[in-house]
Amino acid sequence: MIGFLRGKVVQLLATCCLLDVNGVGYRVYISDVTRRDLRLNEEALVYTHMSVREDAIQLYGFAKQDEFNIFQLLIAVSGIGPKV
């Protein structure tokens, strides 16, 4: 499991960002709240949750530990997945 990533934000899209961590580009899915905290071409630290399914491995990132903690509580509820 990847607990957090620290790197340069090289692209900000509507639902994700690309984070360059020592030359490796990670696509990290982010909320609108986290998107507002990130700045293009600046270093950022995002707390991450790795979702592993049989058809995909996805990273979800959060700029603040509190937002990450709430996310963890929500996905523990039956029927609520990471994209919700």
Disulfide bonds with the S-S distance in Angstrom:
none
